[in-house]
């Protein structure tokens, strides 16, 4: 069983998510993403696993990691490619919110064990070196394996539900992570805030991205409008429920 996945993003009217490029600056509402994130969490209740955990991709992981440009040092230790948690089972299942990151090749050197009080968990592939696993353990960063060369997203979500009791997960970018889960048919709902701003150029990240190769349409059979709200300042908050093929 997988968690219910709700993709929550704020974009310009041309679908771009790099806020520093948005114009006019006067229309950018400070902390809008975080404010609505908190509303989505509150909507789901406060129980462990109910909706506070959030998932981001590799690029966002490297933004949160404190060891910018670093790698973990070599080690003589050897580790089985088994899931490892920085806390015992009872305690980890009581966590209300995890900060979860896709990091297939182990690029992020964390030098921290949490983000804003939410313990970090990274999703890896078996190709990650032992030195990276040793570094994660020293930093108190939990990790799970899902796939040999590329992350098996469905398997990863099932592990999050089974081992951590996560029943609802906020998918919050970037575009590559969003696009990967969408194409895998794993997104159940989209929460999209369209801000009254424009990027107006090419090359910036977008809400859903699948790289430079045209992979054809995503396997989405139906999108049903669940709610629409006009927010202060003219932003429009749209929520759609998805049926996947």
Secondary structure, DSSP 8 states (H G I E B T S, - for coil): ---EEEEEEEE-TTSB--GGG-B-GGG--TTHHHHHHHHHHHHT-SSTTSS--EEE-HHHHHHH-SSTT------S----S--B-SS-HHHHTT-S-EEEEE-TT-----S-SEETTEEEEEEE-TTS-HHHHHHHHHHT-EEEE--SSS--HHHHHHHHHHHH---EEEE---HHHHHHHHHTT---EEEEEE-S-B--SSSS-BSS---SS-----SEEEEEEEEEEE-TTS-EEEEEEEEE-
